[in-house]
Amino acid sequence: MAELKAFLEKGKDDPRIGLRHIGLYAVLLGMSEGGRFARYPRREVMSRAKIRWKATYYKLLQELHEMGYIEYLPECGPGRTRIRLV
């Protein structure tokens, strides 16, 4: 809960953060395994975050990465992308 609170506190003054970013981050946080890199099942994350399109999912991940909220290591192949919450 403290991690989500910290994310929301940091994001409140960041005009780039939108509801879809917040939703995706909250889902990733709920599925996280601590502060280490983990593989998240894309379909499950998309379903929980109510994201319909893969392009939107990957765009949001890339944006969260560029903004410094997550570390995102995309790799080719199913189940190979790794994410770590910052």
HTML snippet that shows the backbone in 3Dmol.js (N, CA, C, O; Angstrom):
<script src="https://3Dmol.org/build/3Dmol-min.js"></script>
<div id="view" style="width:600px;height:400px;position:relative"></div>
<script>
const pdb = `
ATOM      1  N   MET A   1       0.825  -1.196   0.000  1.00  0.00           N
ATOM      2  CA  MET A   1       0.000   0.000   0.000  1.00  0.00           C
ATOM      3  C   MET A   1       0.866   1.255   0.000  1.00  0.00           C
ATOM      4  O   MET A   1       0.516   2.263  -0.612  1.00  0.00           O
ATOM      5  N   ALA A   2       2.003   1.179   0.696  1.00  0.00           N
ATOM      6  CA  ALA A   2       2.892   2.339   0.756  1.00  0.00           C
ATOM      7  C   ALA A   2       3.452   2.655  -0.622  1.00  0.00           C
ATOM      8  O   ALA A   2       3.655   3.822  -0.959  1.00  0.00           O
ATOM      9  N   GLU A   3       3.707   1.604  -1.434  1.00  0.00           N
ATOM     10  CA  GLU A   3       4.240   1.823  -2.777  1.00  0.00           C
ATOM     11  C   GLU A   3       3.232   2.553  -3.656  1.00  0.00           C
ATOM     12  O   GLU A   3       3.598   3.462  -4.402  1.00  0.00           O
ATOM     13  N   LEU A   4       1.953   2.153  -3.569  1.00  0.00           N
ATOM     14  CA  LEU A   4       0.923   2.826  -4.359  1.00  0.00           C
ATOM     15  C   LEU A   4       0.765   4.268  -3.908  1.00  0.00           C
ATOM     16  O   LEU A   4       0.611   5.169  -4.733  1.00  0.00           O
ATOM     17  N   LYS A   5       0.802   4.487  -2.611  1.00  0.00           N
ATOM     18  CA  LYS A   5       0.688   5.843  -2.079  1.00  0.00           C
ATOM     19  C   LYS A   5       1.849   6.709  -2.578  1.00  0.00           C
ATOM     20  O   LYS A   5       1.645   7.861  -2.961  1.00  0.00           O
ATOM     21  N   ALA A   6       3.062   6.155  -2.573  1.00  0.00           N
ATOM     22  CA  ALA A   6       4.228   6.894  -3.062  1.00  0.00           C
ATOM     23  C   ALA A   6       4.102   7.192  -4.549  1.00  0.00           C
ATOM     24  O   ALA A   6       4.439   8.292  -4.988  1.00  0.00           O
ATOM     25  N   PHE A   7       3.615   6.217  -5.339  1.00  0.00           N
ATOM     26  CA  PHE A   7       3.412   6.433  -6.766  1.00  0.00           C
ATOM     27  C   PHE A   7       2.405   7.546  -7.011  1.00  0.00           C
ATOM     28  O   PHE A   7       2.638   8.432  -7.833  1.00  0.00           O
ATOM     29  N   LEU A   8       1.282   7.498  -6.294  1.00  0.00           N
ATOM     30  CA  LEU A   8       0.242   8.518  -6.468  1.00  0.00           C
ATOM     31  C   LEU A   8       0.734   9.895  -6.032  1.00  0.00           C
ATOM     32  O   LEU A   8       0.412  10.902  -6.663  1.00  0.00           O
ATOM     33  N   GLU A   9       1.502   9.936  -4.973  1.00  0.00           N
ATOM     34  CA  GLU A   9       2.050  11.207  -4.494  1.00  0.00           C
ATOM     35  C   GLU A   9       2.999  11.805  -5.533  1.00  0.00           C
ATOM     36  O   GLU A   9       2.936  12.997  -5.833  1.00  0.00           O
ATOM     37  N   LYS A  10       3.873  10.967  -6.073  1.00  0.00           N
ATOM     38  CA  LYS A  10       4.805  11.438  -7.098  1.00  0.00           C
ATOM     39  C   LYS A  10       4.057  11.814  -8.381  1.00  0.00           C
ATOM     40  O   LYS A  10       4.390  12.802  -9.034  1.00  0.00           O
ATOM     41  N   GLY A  11       3.051  11.022  -8.730  1.00  0.00           N
ATOM     42  CA  GLY A  11       2.321  11.249  -9.968  1.00  0.00           C
ATOM     43  C   GLY A  11       1.360  12.423  -9.953  1.00  0.00           C
ATOM     44  O   GLY A  11       0.969  12.917 -11.011  1.00  0.00           O
ATOM     45  N   LYS A  12       0.974  12.879  -8.763  1.00  0.00           N
ATOM     46  CA  LYS A  12      -0.021  13.964  -8.716  1.00  0.00           C
ATOM     47  C   LYS A  12       0.497  15.262  -9.325  1.00  0.00           C
ATOM     48  O   LYS A  12      -0.289  16.072  -9.816  1.00  0.00           O
ATOM     49  N   ASP A  13       1.801  15.464  -9.297  1.00  0.00           N
ATOM     50  CA  ASP A  13       2.382  16.669  -9.878  1.00  0.00           C
ATOM     51  C   ASP A  13       2.985  16.415 -11.259  1.00  0.00           C
ATOM     52  O   ASP A  13       3.628  17.293 -11.834  1.00  0.00           O
ATOM     53  N   ASP A  14       2.772  15.211 -11.783  1.00  0.00           N
ATOM     54  CA  ASP A  14       3.302  14.844 -13.090  1.00  0.00           C
ATOM     55  C   ASP A  14       2.164  14.886 -14.109  1.00  0.00           C
ATOM     56  O   ASP A  14       1.307  14.003 -14.106  1.00  0.00           O
ATOM     57  N   PRO A  15       2.141  15.897 -14.980  1.00  0.00           N
ATOM     58  CA  PRO A  15       1.030  16.027 -15.924  1.00  0.00           C
ATOM     59  C   PRO A  15       0.981  14.913 -16.968  1.00  0.00           C
ATOM     60  O   PRO A  15      -0.019  14.778 -17.673  1.00  0.00           O
ATOM     61  N   ARG A  16       2.028  14.125 -17.076  1.00  0.00           N
ATOM     62  CA  ARG A  16       2.059  13.038 -18.064  1.00  0.00           C
ATOM     63  C   ARG A  16       1.290  11.811 -17.596  1.00  0.00           C
ATOM     64  O   ARG A  16       0.909  10.976 -18.417  1.00  0.00           O
ATOM     65  N   ILE A  17       1.057  11.685 -16.300  1.00  0.00           N
ATOM     66  CA  ILE A  17       0.381  10.517 -15.733  1.00  0.00           C
ATOM     67  C   ILE A  17      -1.129  10.648 -15.910  1.00  0.00           C
ATOM     68  O   ILE A  17      -1.732  11.659 -15.548  1.00  0.00           O
ATOM     69  N   GLY A  18      -1.723   9.596 -16.479  1.00  0.00           N
ATOM     70  CA  GLY A  18      -3.175   9.557 -16.664  1.00  0.00           C
ATOM     71  C   GLY A  18      -3.771   8.355 -15.951  1.00  0.00           C
ATOM     72  O   GLY A  18      -3.061   7.573 -15.319  1.00  0.00           O
ATOM     73  N   LEU A  19      -5.071   8.222 -16.061  1.00  0.00           N
ATOM     74  CA  LEU A  19      -5.770   7.130 -15.391  1.00  0.00           C
ATOM     75  C   LEU A  19      -5.287   5.755 -15.855  1.00  0.00           C
ATOM     76  O   LEU A  19      -5.192   4.826 -15.052  1.00  0.00           O
ATOM     77  N   ARG A  20      -4.985   5.625 -17.137  1.00  0.00           N
ATOM     78  CA  ARG A  20      -4.531   4.325 -17.631  1.00  0.00           C
ATOM     79  C   ARG A  20      -3.175   3.960 -17.045  1.00  0.00           C
ATOM     80  O   ARG A  20      -2.921   2.790 -16.760  1.00  0.00           O
ATOM     81  N   HIS A  21      -2.295   4.953 -16.859  1.00  0.00           N
ATOM     82  CA  HIS A  21      -1.000   4.694 -16.225  1.00  0.00           C
ATOM     83  C   HIS A  21      -1.207   4.235 -14.779  1.00  0.00           C
ATOM     84  O   HIS A  21      -0.586   3.276 -14.321  1.00  0.00           O
ATOM     85  N   ILE A  22      -2.081   4.931 -14.084  1.00  0.00           N
ATOM     86  CA  ILE A  22      -2.347   4.608 -12.684  1.00  0.00           C
ATOM     87  C   ILE A  22      -2.933   3.196 -12.566  1.00  0.00           C
ATOM     88  O   ILE A  22      -2.521   2.416 -11.708  1.00  0.00           O
ATOM     89  N   GLY A  23      -3.882   2.880 -13.424  1.00  0.00           N
ATOM     90  CA  GLY A  23      -4.489   1.556 -13.397  1.00  0.00           C
ATOM     91  C   GLY A  23      -3.482   0.457 -13.672  1.00  0.00           C
ATOM     92  O   GLY A  23      -3.458  -0.558 -12.974  1.00  0.00           O
ATOM     93  N   LEU A  24      -2.655   0.651 -14.680  1.00  0.00           N
ATOM     94  CA  LEU A  24      -1.650  -0.354 -15.015  1.00  0.00           C
ATOM     95  C   LEU A  24      -0.646  -0.515 -13.881  1.00  0.00           C
ATOM     96  O   LEU A  24      -0.297  -1.637 -13.514  1.00  0.00           O
ATOM     97  N   TYR A  25      -0.183   0.593 -13.329  1.00  0.00           N
ATOM     98  CA  TYR A  25       0.777   0.525 -12.230  1.00  0.00           C
ATOM     99  C   TYR A  25       0.169  -0.205 -11.034  1.00  0.00           C
ATOM    100  O   TYR A  25       0.837  -1.028 -10.408  1.00  0.00           O
ATOM    101  N   ALA A  26      -1.087   0.089 -10.713  1.00  0.00           N
ATOM    102  CA  ALA A  26      -1.748  -0.554  -9.571  1.00  0.00           C
ATOM    103  C   ALA A  26      -1.846  -2.066  -9.783  1.00  0.00           C
ATOM    104  O   ALA A  26      -1.638  -2.837  -8.846  1.00  0.00           O
ATOM    105  N   VAL A  27      -2.161  -2.490 -11.005  1.00  0.00           N
ATOM    106  CA  VAL A  27      -2.235  -3.920 -11.295  1.00  0.00           C
ATOM    107  C   VAL A  27      -0.858  -4.562 -11.166  1.00  0.00           C
ATOM    108  O   VAL A  27      -0.719  -5.622 -10.555  1.00  0.00           O
ATOM    109  N   LEU A  28       0.152  -3.927 -11.737  1.00  0.00           N
ATOM    110  CA  LEU A  28       1.512  -4.457 -11.625  1.00  0.00           C
ATOM    111  C   LEU A  28       1.935  -4.548 -10.165  1.00  0.00           C
ATOM    112  O   LEU A  28       2.564  -5.525  -9.757  1.00  0.00           O
ATOM    113  N   LEU A  29       1.594  -3.541  -9.384  1.00  0.00           N
ATOM    114  CA  LEU A  29       1.937  -3.543  -7.962  1.00  0.00           C
ATOM    115  C   LEU A  29       1.245  -4.697  -7.240  1.00  0.00           C
ATOM    116  O   LEU A  29       1.849  -5.374  -6.408  1.00  0.00           O
ATOM    117  N   GLY A  30      -0.012  -4.909  -7.565  1.00  0.00           N
ATOM    118  CA  GLY A  30      -0.755  -5.995  -6.939  1.00  0.00           C
ATOM    119  C   GLY A  30      -0.213  -7.377  -7.278  1.00  0.00           C
ATOM    120  O   GLY A  30      -0.387  -8.326  -6.514  1.00  0.00           O
ATOM    121  N   MET A  31       0.443  -7.482  -8.428  1.00  0.00           N
ATOM    122  CA  MET A  31       0.999  -8.761  -8.872  1.00  0.00           C
ATOM    123  C   MET A  31       2.497  -8.868  -8.615  1.00  0.00           C
ATOM    124  O   MET A  31       3.105  -9.896  -8.913  1.00  0.00           O
ATOM    125  N   SER A  32       3.098  -7.812  -8.063  1.00  0.00           N
ATOM    126  CA  SER A  32       4.556  -7.761  -7.950  1.00  0.00           C
ATOM    127  C   SER A  32       5.097  -8.770  -6.949  1.00  0.00           C
ATOM    128  O   SER A  32       4.385  -9.267  -6.076  1.00  0.00           O
ATOM    129  N   GLU A  33       6.371  -9.049  -7.109  1.00  0.00           N
ATOM    130  CA  GLU A  33       7.087  -9.972  -6.231  1.00  0.00           C
ATOM    131  C   GLU A  33       8.202  -9.224  -5.517  1.00  0.00           C
ATOM    132  O   GLU A  33       9.354  -9.660  -5.531  1.00  0.00           O
ATOM    133  N   GLY A  34       7.873  -8.129  -4.911  1.00  0.00           N
ATOM    134  CA  GLY A  34       8.890  -7.322  -4.240  1.00  0.00           C
ATOM    135  C   GLY A  34       9.550  -6.377  -5.227  1.00  0.00           C
ATOM    136  O   GLY A  34       8.976  -6.058  -6.268  1.00  0.00           O
ATOM    137  N   GLY A  35      10.745  -5.932  -4.905  1.00  0.00           N
ATOM    138  CA  GLY A  35      11.430  -4.940  -5.723  1.00  0.00           C
ATOM    139  C   GLY A  35      12.342  -5.518  -6.782  1.00  0.00           C
ATOM    140  O   GLY A  35      13.288  -4.856  -7.211  1.00  0.00           O
ATOM    141  N   ARG A  36      12.076  -6.740  -7.213  1.00  0.00           N
ATOM    142  CA  ARG A  36      12.963  -7.346  -8.201  1.00  0.00           C
ATOM    143  C   ARG A  36      12.256  -7.450  -9.558  1.00  0.00           C
ATOM    144  O   ARG A  36      11.042  -7.273  -9.660  1.00  0.00           O
ATOM    145  N   PHE A  37      13.043  -7.737 -10.586  1.00  0.00           N
ATOM    146  CA  PHE A  37      12.471  -7.927 -11.909  1.00  0.00           C
ATOM    147  C   PHE A  37      11.595  -9.174 -11.905  1.00  0.00           C
ATOM    148  O   PHE A  37      11.939 -10.186 -11.295  1.00  0.00           O
ATOM    149  N   ALA A  38      10.474  -9.088 -12.586  1.00  0.00           N
ATOM    150  CA  ALA A  38       9.563 -10.225 -12.674  1.00  0.00           C
ATOM    151  C   ALA A  38       8.916 -10.231 -14.054  1.00  0.00           C
ATOM    152  O   ALA A  38       8.871  -9.216 -14.748  1.00  0.00           O
ATOM    153  N   ARG A  39       8.426 -11.383 -14.422  1.00  0.00           N
ATOM    154  CA  ARG A  39       7.670 -11.527 -15.660  1.00  0.00           C
ATOM    155  C   ARG A  39       6.186 -11.528 -15.301  1.00  0.00           C
ATOM    156  O   ARG A  39       5.749 -12.259 -14.413  1.00  0.00           O
ATOM    157  N   TYR A  40       5.431 -10.706 -16.001  1.00  0.00           N
ATOM    158  CA  TYR A  40       4.007 -10.586 -15.744  1.00  0.00           C
ATOM    159  C   TYR A  40       3.247 -11.139 -16.941  1.00  0.00           C
ATOM    160  O   TYR A  40       3.567 -10.789 -18.077  1.00  0.00           O
ATOM    161  N   PRO A  41       2.251 -11.992 -16.723  1.00  0.00           N
ATOM    162  CA  PRO A  41       1.469 -12.517 -17.846  1.00  0.00           C
ATOM    163  C   PRO A  41       0.669 -11.384 -18.499  1.00  0.00           C
ATOM    164  O   PRO A  41      -0.244 -10.821 -17.896  1.00  0.00           O
ATOM    165  N   ARG A  42       1.033 -11.068 -19.740  1.00  0.00           N
ATOM    166  CA  ARG A  42       0.433  -9.922 -20.429  1.00  0.00           C
ATOM    167  C   ARG A  42      -1.086  -9.980 -20.438  1.00  0.00           C
ATOM    168  O   ARG A  42      -1.747  -8.990 -20.122  1.00  0.00           O
ATOM    169  N   ARG A  43      -1.633 -11.105 -20.791  1.00  0.00           N
ATOM    170  CA  ARG A  43      -3.101 -11.195 -20.894  1.00  0.00           C
ATOM    171  C   ARG A  43      -3.772 -10.944 -19.545  1.00  0.00           C
ATOM    172  O   ARG A  43      -4.806 -10.279 -19.473  1.00  0.00           O
ATOM    173  N   GLU A  44      -3.186 -11.470 -18.495  1.00  0.00           N
ATOM    174  CA  GLU A  44      -3.766 -11.265 -17.168  1.00  0.00           C
ATOM    175  C   GLU A  44      -3.669  -9.800 -16.744  1.00  0.00           C
ATOM    176  O   GLU A  44      -4.623  -9.239 -16.207  1.00  0.00           O
ATOM    177  N   VAL A  45      -2.518  -9.191 -16.988  1.00  0.00           N
ATOM    178  CA  VAL A  45      -2.341  -7.778 -16.645  1.00  0.00           C
ATOM    179  C   VAL A  45      -3.312  -6.924 -17.444  1.00  0.00           C
ATOM    180  O   VAL A  45      -3.971  -6.041 -16.896  1.00  0.00           O
ATOM    181  N   MET A  46      -3.396  -7.191 -18.745  1.00  0.00           N
ATOM    182  CA  MET A  46      -4.313  -6.415 -19.584  1.00  0.00           C
ATOM    183  C   MET A  46      -5.754  -6.568 -19.115  1.00  0.00           C
ATOM    184  O   MET A  46      -6.500  -5.590 -19.070  1.00  0.00           O
ATOM    185  N   SER A  47      -6.146  -7.780 -18.769  1.00  0.00           N
ATOM    186  CA  SER A  47      -7.505  -8.023 -18.297  1.00  0.00           C
ATOM    187  C   SER A  47      -7.785  -7.269 -17.000  1.00  0.00           C
ATOM    188  O   SER A  47      -8.815  -6.609 -16.867  1.00  0.00           O
ATOM    189  N   ARG A  48      -6.872  -7.369 -16.056  1.00  0.00           N
ATOM    190  CA  ARG A  48      -7.066  -6.686 -14.764  1.00  0.00           C
ATOM    191  C   ARG A  48      -7.058  -5.166 -14.904  1.00  0.00           C
ATOM    192  O   ARG A  48      -7.795  -4.469 -14.207  1.00  0.00           O
ATOM    193  N   ALA A  49      -6.217  -4.653 -15.814  1.00  0.00           N
ATOM    194  CA  ALA A  49      -6.105  -3.206 -15.996  1.00  0.00           C
ATOM    195  C   ALA A  49      -7.146  -2.675 -16.979  1.00  0.00           C
ATOM    196  O   ALA A  49      -7.197  -1.474 -17.243  1.00  0.00           O
ATOM    197  N   LYS A  50      -7.972  -3.563 -17.516  1.00  0.00           N
ATOM    198  CA  LYS A  50      -9.019  -3.184 -18.472  1.00  0.00           C
ATOM    199  C   LYS A  50      -8.432  -2.531 -19.725  1.00  0.00           C
ATOM    200  O   LYS A  50      -8.958  -1.540 -20.233  1.00  0.00           O
ATOM    201  N   ILE A  51      -7.332  -3.108 -20.208  1.00  0.00           N
ATOM    202  CA  ILE A  51      -6.682  -2.639 -21.427  1.00  0.00           C
ATOM    203  C   ILE A  51      -7.021  -3.644 -22.522  1.00  0.00           C
ATOM    204  O   ILE A  51      -6.780  -4.840 -22.359  1.00  0.00           O
ATOM    205  N   ARG A  52      -7.571  -3.176 -23.627  1.00  0.00           N
ATOM    206  CA  ARG A  52      -8.031  -4.063 -24.688  1.00  0.00           C
ATOM    207  C   ARG A  52      -6.971  -4.384 -25.734  1.00  0.00           C
ATOM    208  O   ARG A  52      -6.965  -5.485 -26.285  1.00  0.00           O
ATOM    209  N   TRP A  53      -6.087  -3.456 -26.012  1.00  0.00           N
ATOM    210  CA  TRP A  53      -5.177  -3.589 -27.141  1.00  0.00           C
ATOM    211  C   TRP A  53      -3.729  -3.733 -26.672  1.00  0.00           C
ATOM    212  O   TRP A  53      -3.270  -3.023 -25.777  1.00  0.00           O
ATOM    213  N   LYS A  54      -3.026  -4.677 -27.308  1.00  0.00           N
ATOM    214  CA  LYS A  54      -1.615  -4.893 -26.969  1.00  0.00           C
ATOM    215  C   LYS A  54      -0.803  -3.626 -27.193  1.00  0.00           C
ATOM    216  O   LYS A  54       0.089  -3.309 -26.405  1.00  0.00           O
ATOM    217  N   ALA A  55      -1.106  -2.907 -28.254  1.00  0.00           N
ATOM    218  CA  ALA A  55      -0.352  -1.685 -28.549  1.00  0.00           C
ATOM    219  C   ALA A  55      -0.485  -0.671 -27.412  1.00  0.00           C
ATOM    220  O   ALA A  55       0.486  -0.004 -27.055  1.00  0.00           O
ATOM    221  N   THR A  56      -1.675  -0.560 -26.853  1.00  0.00           N
ATOM    222  CA  THR A  56      -1.895   0.347 -25.726  1.00  0.00           C
ATOM    223  C   THR A  56      -1.113  -0.120 -24.510  1.00  0.00           C
ATOM    224  O   THR A  56      -0.494   0.690 -23.819  1.00  0.00           O
ATOM    225  N   TYR A  57      -1.135  -1.411 -24.247  1.00  0.00           N
ATOM    226  CA  TYR A  57      -0.411  -1.981 -23.110  1.00  0.00           C
ATOM    227  C   TYR A  57       1.079  -1.670 -23.211  1.00  0.00           C
ATOM    228  O   TYR A  57       1.681  -1.171 -22.261  1.00  0.00           O
ATOM    229  N   TYR A  58       1.663  -1.965 -24.356  1.00  0.00           N
ATOM    230  CA  TYR A  58       3.101  -1.745 -24.525  1.00  0.00           C
ATOM    231  C   TYR A  58       3.448  -0.256 -24.524  1.00  0.00           C
ATOM    232  O   TYR A  58       4.514   0.134 -24.047  1.00  0.00           O
ATOM    233  N   LYS A  59       2.555   0.568 -25.054  1.00  0.00           N
ATOM    234  CA  LYS A  59       2.771   2.017 -25.032  1.00  0.00           C
ATOM    235  C   LYS A  59       2.789   2.533 -23.592  1.00  0.00           C
ATOM    236  O   LYS A  59       3.650   3.335 -23.232  1.00  0.00           O
ATOM    237  N   LEU A  60       1.853   2.080 -22.777  1.00  0.00           N
ATOM    238  CA  LEU A  60       1.799   2.513 -21.380  1.00  0.00           C
ATOM    239  C   LEU A  60       3.023   2.035 -20.607  1.00  0.00           C
ATOM    240  O   LEU A  60       3.576   2.780 -19.799  1.00  0.00           O
ATOM    241  N   LEU A  61       3.447   0.799 -20.850  1.00  0.00           N
ATOM    242  CA  LEU A  61       4.662   0.306 -20.198  1.00  0.00           C
ATOM    243  C   LEU A  61       5.858   1.167 -20.573  1.00  0.00           C
ATOM    244  O   LEU A  61       6.644   1.559 -19.711  1.00  0.00           O
ATOM    245  N   GLN A  62       5.994   1.460 -21.862  1.00  0.00           N
ATOM    246  CA  GLN A  62       7.122   2.271 -22.326  1.00  0.00           C
ATOM    247  C   GLN A  62       7.076   3.668 -21.712  1.00  0.00           C
ATOM    248  O   GLN A  62       8.110   4.204 -21.313  1.00  0.00           O
ATOM    249  N   GLU A  63       5.897   4.254 -21.636  1.00  0.00           N
ATOM    250  CA  GLU A  63       5.768   5.588 -21.049  1.00  0.00           C
ATOM    251  C   GLU A  63       6.115   5.571 -19.561  1.00  0.00           C
ATOM    252  O   GLU A  63       6.830   6.455 -19.087  1.00  0.00           O
ATOM    253  N   LEU A  64       5.620   4.579 -18.817  1.00  0.00           N
ATOM    254  CA  LEU A  64       5.968   4.480 -17.398  1.00  0.00           C
ATOM    255  C   LEU A  64       7.473   4.299 -17.218  1.00  0.00           C
ATOM    256  O   LEU A  64       8.060   4.829 -16.275  1.00  0.00           O
ATOM    257  N   HIS A  65       8.087   3.554 -18.123  1.00  0.00           N
ATOM    258  CA  HIS A  65       9.540   3.362 -18.091  1.00  0.00           C
ATOM    259  C   HIS A  65      10.261   4.686 -18.352  1.00  0.00           C
ATOM    260  O   HIS A  65      11.172   5.059 -17.613  1.00  0.00           O
ATOM    261  N   GLU A  66       9.851   5.384 -19.397  1.00  0.00           N
ATOM    262  CA  GLU A  66      10.495   6.658 -19.751  1.00  0.00           C
ATOM    263  C   GLU A  66      10.329   7.706 -18.661  1.00  0.00           C
ATOM    264  O   GLU A  66      11.195   8.564 -18.484  1.00  0.00           O
ATOM    265  N   MET A  67       9.215   7.641 -17.925  1.00  0.00           N
ATOM    266  CA  MET A  67       8.962   8.601 -16.847  1.00  0.00           C
ATOM    267  C   MET A  67       9.654   8.202 -15.547  1.00  0.00           C
ATOM    268  O   MET A  67       9.669   8.977 -14.591  1.00  0.00           O
ATOM    269  N   GLY A  68      10.230   6.993 -15.506  1.00  0.00           N
ATOM    270  CA  GLY A  68      10.983   6.568 -14.332  1.00  0.00           C
ATOM    271  C   GLY A  68      10.185   5.860 -13.253  1.00  0.00           C
ATOM    272  O   GLY A  68      10.670   5.702 -12.132  1.00  0.00           O
ATOM    273  N   TYR A  69       8.962   5.428 -13.572  1.00  0.00           N
ATOM    274  CA  TYR A  69       8.139   4.749 -12.580  1.00  0.00           C
ATOM    275  C   TYR A  69       8.376   3.241 -12.550  1.00  0.00           C
ATOM    276  O   TYR A  69       8.150   2.596 -11.526  1.00  0.00           O
ATOM    277  N   ILE A  70       8.830   2.681 -13.668  1.00  0.00           N
ATOM    278  CA  ILE A  70       9.147   1.264 -13.736  1.00  0.00           C
ATOM    279  C   ILE A  70      10.424   1.085 -14.550  1.00  0.00           C
ATOM    280  O   ILE A  70      10.833   1.980 -15.290  1.00  0.00           O
ATOM    281  N   GLU A  71      11.040  -0.068 -14.404  1.00  0.00           N
ATOM    282  CA  GLU A  71      12.099  -0.488 -15.318  1.00  0.00           C
ATOM    283  C   GLU A  71      11.483  -1.579 -16.164  1.00  0.00           C
ATOM    284  O   GLU A  71      10.912  -2.539 -15.646  1.00  0.00           O
ATOM    285  N   TYR A  72      11.603  -1.426 -17.460  1.00  0.00           N
ATOM    286  CA  TYR A  72      10.924  -2.293 -18.418  1.00  0.00           C
ATOM    287  C   TYR A  72      11.958  -2.824 -19.387  1.00  0.00           C
ATOM    288  O   TYR A  72      12.613  -2.052 -20.087  1.00  0.00           O
ATOM    289  N   LEU A  73      12.109  -4.130 -19.434  1.00  0.00           N
ATOM    290  CA  LEU A  73      13.072  -4.780 -20.328  1.00  0.00           C
ATOM    291  C   LEU A  73      12.312  -5.650 -21.319  1.00  0.00           C
ATOM    292  O   LEU A  73      12.080  -6.831 -21.062  1.00  0.00           O
ATOM    293  N   PRO A  74      11.921  -5.065 -22.462  1.00  0.00           N
ATOM    294  CA  PRO A  74      11.176  -5.856 -23.445  1.00  0.00           C
ATOM    295  C   PRO A  74      12.097  -6.861 -24.134  1.00  0.00           C
ATOM    296  O   PRO A  74      13.229  -6.539 -24.494  1.00  0.00           O
ATOM    297  N   GLU A  75      11.604  -8.058 -24.307  1.00  0.00           N
ATOM    298  CA  GLU A  75      12.340  -9.096 -25.010  1.00  0.00           C
ATOM    299  C   GLU A  75      11.369  -9.830 -25.911  1.00  0.00           C
ATOM    300  O   GLU A  75      10.189  -9.957 -25.584  1.00  0.00           O
ATOM    301  N   CYS A  76      11.848 -10.304 -27.023  1.00  0.00           N
ATOM    302  CA  CYS A  76      10.996 -11.024 -27.970  1.00  0.00           C
ATOM    303  C   CYS A  76      10.568 -12.362 -27.383  1.00  0.00           C
ATOM    304  O   CYS A  76      11.332 -13.035 -26.691  1.00  0.00           O
ATOM    305  N   GLY A  77       9.351 -12.719 -27.671  1.00  0.00           N
ATOM    306  CA  GLY A  77       8.841 -14.018 -27.237  1.00  0.00           C
ATOM    307  C   GLY A  77       7.876 -13.878 -26.080  1.00  0.00           C
ATOM    308  O   GLY A  77       8.005 -12.981 -25.246  1.00  0.00           O
ATOM    309  N   PRO A  78       6.913 -14.773 -26.039  1.00  0.00           N
ATOM    310  CA  PRO A  78       5.923 -14.708 -24.957  1.00  0.00           C
ATOM    311  C   PRO A  78       6.556 -14.976 -23.593  1.00  0.00           C
ATOM    312  O   PRO A  78       7.364 -15.890 -23.431  1.00  0.00           O
ATOM    313  N   GLY A  79       6.172 -14.164 -22.630  1.00  0.00           N
ATOM    314  CA  GLY A  79       6.630 -14.356 -21.263  1.00  0.00           C
ATOM    315  C   GLY A  79       8.057 -13.959 -20.994  1.00  0.00           C
ATOM    316  O   GLY A  79       8.606 -14.325 -19.955  1.00  0.00           O
ATOM    317  N   ARG A  80       8.680 -13.220 -21.895  1.00  0.00           N
ATOM    318  CA  ARG A  80      10.082 -12.869 -21.708  1.00  0.00           C
ATOM    319  C   ARG A  80      10.287 -11.431 -21.234  1.00  0.00           C
ATOM    320  O   ARG A  80      11.345 -11.106 -20.695  1.00  0.00           O
ATOM    321  N   THR A  81       9.293 -10.572 -21.429  1.00  0.00           N
ATOM    322  CA  THR A  81       9.407  -9.193 -20.984  1.00  0.00           C
ATOM    323  C   THR A  81       9.498  -9.164 -19.461  1.00  0.00           C
ATOM    324  O   THR A  81       8.750  -9.853 -18.767  1.00  0.00           O
ATOM    325  N   ARG A  82      10.425  -8.358 -18.955  1.00  0.00           N
ATOM    326  CA  ARG A  82      10.604  -8.250 -17.512  1.00  0.00           C
ATOM    327  C   ARG A  82      10.333  -6.815 -17.066  1.00  0.00           C
ATOM    328  O   ARG A  82      10.660  -5.860 -17.770  1.00  0.00           O
ATOM    329  N   ILE A  83       9.734  -6.680 -15.894  1.00  0.00           N
ATOM    330  CA  ILE A  83       9.351  -5.375 -15.356  1.00  0.00           C
ATOM    331  C   ILE A  83       9.750  -5.338 -13.885  1.00  0.00           C
ATOM    332  O   ILE A  83       9.627  -6.326 -13.161  1.00  0.00           O
ATOM    333  N   ARG A  84      10.226  -4.178 -13.470  1.00  0.00           N
ATOM    334  CA  ARG A  84      10.512  -3.945 -12.042  1.00  0.00           C
ATOM    335  C   ARG A  84       9.940  -2.594 -11.675  1.00  0.00           C
ATOM    336  O   ARG A  84      10.184  -1.599 -12.357  1.00  0.00           O
ATOM    337  N   LEU A  85       9.175  -2.562 -10.594  1.00  0.00           N
ATOM    338  CA  LEU A  85       8.618  -1.307 -10.113  1.00  0.00           C
ATOM    339  C   LEU A  85       9.704  -0.541  -9.392  1.00  0.00           C
ATOM    340  O   LEU A  85      10.454  -1.113  -8.601  1.00  0.00           O
ATOM    341  N   VAL A  86       9.793   0.754  -9.662  1.00  0.00           N
ATOM    342  CA  VAL A  86      10.838   1.582  -9.061  1.00  0.00           C
ATOM    343  C   VAL A  86      10.305   2.236  -7.804  1.00  0.00           C
ATOM    344  O   VAL A  86      11.027   2.979  -7.140  1.00  0.00           O
TER     345      VAL A  86
END
`;
const viewer = $3Dmol.createViewer("view");
viewer.addModel(pdb, "pdb");
viewer.setStyle({}, {cartoon: {color: "spectrum"}});
viewer.zoomTo();
viewer.render();
</script>
